[in-house]
Amino acid sequence: MAYYLGIDGGGSKTTCAVGDESSILGTATAGPSNITRVGEVRARESLHQAIQEACAAARIDPEQVQRACIGVAGAGRDEAADTIRQIAAEIVPGEIEVVGDMQIAMAAAFGTGPGVIVIAGTGSIACGRDALGRTARAGGWGFAISDEGSAHWIGRDAVSRVLRAIDEENDGQSAVEASPLSRQLKAAWKIQSLGDLQRAANSNADFAALFPAVFAAAEAGDGLAKSVLTQAGMELARLVRTVTRRLFAPDSASLAAIPLAMAGGVFRHSPLVRKVFCNEICQLDSRVAVSPQIVEPVTGAVQMARQGCATPSKKK
C-alpha cells in the first residue's frame, strides 16, 4: 500500500497528515516551521515532530511514505524551499515537493478548478485561479510591510490603538489601562504595565501571539478590540477584491459566480472577522459566492502528494 504525507507549515503551528489513496489515516500538530520567521533549528524541530507523530498516529514508519507535499509561506524562494526539503528528507526518504501555502490551500478548496482563497493565519494572502489556469495574488509581502488582517497585523494594530488611546484620553491613562483589551494584551505578553507594553512592542515582539487576547477582549465587549477585528475583516476583503478584479473581468461570462474560500486561524476563531469579511466582499463584488466552511490546507497537501508534482500555473 502507498502512503502519502502532507504538511501545512505556518508561522504559529505545523500540521501534518498521513493518508493512503483515499483517506486520512493520522494527523499531528507541532510548533511553527516558517523558516523565515523561526529559523532552521526551530523549523527542523517542528517538522520532524509533526512527521513522526502523524506517522505514529497512522501506524506507519516515515520510511514507508512514498511521496510528501509540504506547503509553507516563502516557498517561492529556492533557498528556503531547498532547506525545508532537506529537513524533511532527513526522515522521509520518498519524493518531497515543497510549494507555497496558498497552493495547498487552493488544492484543498477547489482541487484544480477556479476560485479565490484568502488565508488569514499568522500572516495573510489572497490568491486565485481562473478557468484557464491563470493565477493572481494580493498581500502576503511579509509581516513588516503587509499581511493585512492577519494575526500579526491584528496584534500590532491592537497595541497601536491602545497606546494612541492613552494619548487621546483627557483624564490620564487609568481608563485605558483598566480596559479589557489592555488587560488581555498585558496578560498575553506576561507584562505588568502599559510602559512594559510599549517596550515589548518595540523589541521584535510576537504580535501574532496577541490575537487570542484581542479576540477575548472583543468577546468581553471592548470597543477598541471590536474595531481592530472589524478593520481586519475589511482589509482581507480588499485583498480578495484585488484578485477578483485581476482575474475575473466584470463583463466576463466565464463564471456566473466566483467561488471564494477562507482558511486560517483568524477566520476559524473570530466570528466577527468572518461576518465583516463576508459582508464587505459581497458589497465589493456581488459575484462572489463565499463558502462558510473554513478550509484545512493540509488536506490539499495530501491530495497534491497523491497526485505527484504540481503543474505550474500561468500567472496574470
Long-range contacts (C-beta under 8 A, 24 or more apart in sequence): 2-66, 2-67, 3-58, 3-60, 3-64, 3-65, 3-66, 4-65, 4-66, 4-67, 4-68, 4-69, 4-302, 4-305, 4-306, 5-51, 5-54, 5-55, 5-62, 5-65, 5-67, 5-68, 5-69, 5-92, 5-302, 5-305, 6-68, 6-69, 6-70, 6-71, 6-104, 6-298, 6-299, 6-300, 6-301, 6-302, 6-303, 6-304, 6-305, 7-33, 7-47, 7-50, 7-51, 7-68, 7-69, 7-70, 7-71, 7-72, 7-88, 7-298, 7-301, 8-71, 8-101, 8-104, 8-296, 8-297, 8-298, 8-301, 9-33, 9-34, 9-43, 9-46, 9-47, 9-70, 9-71, 9-72, 9-73, 9-84, 9-101, 10-34, 10-72, 10-73, 10-101, 10-121, 10-122, 11-37, 11-38, 11-73, 11-121, 11-122, 11-123, 11-152, 11-208, 12-121, 12-122, 12-151, 12-208, 12-265, 13-46, 14-46, 14-47, 14-49, 14-50, 15-50, 15-296, 15-297, 15-298, 16-50, 16-51, 16-53, 16-54, 16-298, 17-54, 17-298, 17-299, 17-301, 17-302, 18-54, 18-55, 18-57, 18-58, 18-60, 18-65, 18-302, 19-58, 19-302, 19-306, 21-306, 24-299, 24-302, 25-57, 25-58, 25-59, 25-60, 26-54, 26-55, 26-56, 26-57, 26-58, 26-59, 26-60, 27-54, 27-57, 27-298, 28-52, 28-53, 28-54, 28-56, 28-57, 32-122, 33-72, 33-84, 34-72, 34-73, 34-74, 34-122, 35-72, 35-74, 35-80, 35-83, 35-84, 36-73, 36-74, 36-80, 37-122, 37-143, 40-83, 40-87, 43-83, 43-84, 43-87, 44-87, 44-90, 47-84, 47-87, 47-88, 48-87, 48-90, 48-91, 51-88, 51-91, 51-92, 52-91, 62-91, 62-92, 63-92, 63-93, 65-92, 65-93, 65-94, 66-94, 66-95, 67-94, 67-95, 67-96, 67-97, 67-305, 67-306, 67-308, 68-92, 68-94, 68-95, 68-96, 68-97, 68-305, 69-96, 69-97, 69-98, 69-99, 69-104, 69-301, 69-302, 69-304, 69-305, 69-310, 70-96, 70-97, 70-98, 70-99, 70-301, 71-98, 71-99, 71-100, 71-101, 71-102, 71-103, 71-104, 71-105, 71-297, 71-298, 71-300, 71-301, 72-98, 72-100, 72-101, 73-100, 73-101, 73-123, 73-125, 73-140, 74-100, 75-99, 75-100, 75-101, 76-100, 95-308, 97-304, 97-305, 97-309, 97-310, 99-304, 99-310, 101-125, 101-297, 102-127, 102-137, 102-140, 103-300, 103-304, 103-310, 104-297, 104-298, 104-300, 104-301, 104-304, 105-261, 105-263, 105-295, 105-297, 105-300, 106-300, 107-300, 107-301, 107-303, 107-304, 108-263, 108-295, 108-296, 108-297, 108-298, 108-299, 108-300, 108-301, 108-303, 109-259, 109-261, 109-263, 109-291, 109-295, 109-300, 110-259, 110-261, 111-303, 113-259, 114-255, 114-258, 114-259, 115-258, 115-259, 115-260, 115-261, 116-240, 116-243, 116-244, 116-247, 116-258, 116-259, 116-260, 116-261, 116-288, 117-260, 117-261, 117-262, 117-263, 117-295, 118-236, 118-239, 118-240, 118-260, 118-261, 118-262, 118-263, 118-277, 119-263, 119-264, 119-297, 120-149, 120-150, 120-151, 120-232, 120-236, 120-262, 120-263, 120-264, 120-265, 120-266, 120-267, 120-273, 121-150, 121-151, 121-263, 121-264, 121-265, 121-266, 122-150, 122-151, 122-152, 122-208, 122-265, 123-147, 123-150, 123-152, 124-148, 124-149, 124-150, 124-153, 124-236, 124-239, 124-264, 124-266, 125-239, 126-236, 126-239, 126-240, 126-242, 126-243, 127-243, 128-243, 128-244, 128-247, 128-248, 129-247, 129-313, 130-247, 130-248, 130-254, 130-255, 130-316, 131-254, 131-255, 132-314, 133-313, 133-314, 134-247, 134-313, 134-314, 134-315, 134-316, 135-247, 135-313, 135-314, 135-315, 135-316, 136-242, 136-243, 136-246, 136-247, 136-315, 136-316, 137-243, 138-239, 138-240, 138-242, 138-243, 139-239, 139-242, 143-207, 148-232, 148-235, 148-236, 148-238, 148-239, 149-232, 149-233, 149-234, 149-235, 149-236, 149-239, 149-266, 149-273, 149-277, 150-208, 150-232, 150-264, 150-266, 151-207, 151-208, 151-210, 151-211, 151-265, 151-266, 152-207, 152-208, 153-207, 153-232, 153-235, 154-207, 154-210, 154-211, 154-214, 154-228, 154-229, 154-232, 154-266, 155-206, 155-207, 155-208, 155-209, 155-210, 155-211, 155-213, 155-214, 156-201, 156-207, 157-228, 157-231, 157-232, 158-185, 158-210, 158-213, 158-214, 158-217, 158-224, 158-225, 158-228, 159-185, 159-197, 159-201, 159-207, 159-210, 161-224, 161-227, 161-228, 162-194, 162-197, 162-224, 163-194, 163-197, 163-198, 163-201, 165-224, 166-194, 179-217, 179-222, 179-224, 180-216, 180-217, 180-220, 180-221, 180-222, 180-225, 181-213, 181-214, 181-217, 181-222, 181-224, 181-225, 183-217, 184-213, 184-214, 184-216, 184-217, 184-225, 185-210, 185-213, 185-214, 185-217, 187-213, 188-212, 188-213, 211-265, 211-266, 211-269, 212-269, 215-269, 215-270, 218-270, 218-272, 226-272, 229-270, 229-272, 229-273, 229-276, 230-272, 230-276, 232-266, 232-270, 232-273, 232-276, 233-272, 233-273, 233-274, 233-275, 233-276, 233-277, 233-279, 233-280, 234-276, 234-277, 234-280, 236-266, 236-273, 236-277, 237-276, 237-277, 237-280, 237-281, 237-284, 238-280, 238-284, 240-281, 240-284, 240-285, 240-288, 241-281, 241-284, 241-285, 244-285, 244-287, 244-288, 245-285, 246-316, 247-316, 248-287, 255-287, 256-287, 257-287, 257-288, 257-289, 258-285, 258-287, 258-288, 258-289, 259-289, 259-291, 260-288, 260-289, 260-290, 260-291, 261-290, 261-291, 261-293, 261-295, 262-290, 262-291, 262-294, 262-295, 263-294, 263-295, 263-296, 263-297, 264-294, 267-294, 268-294
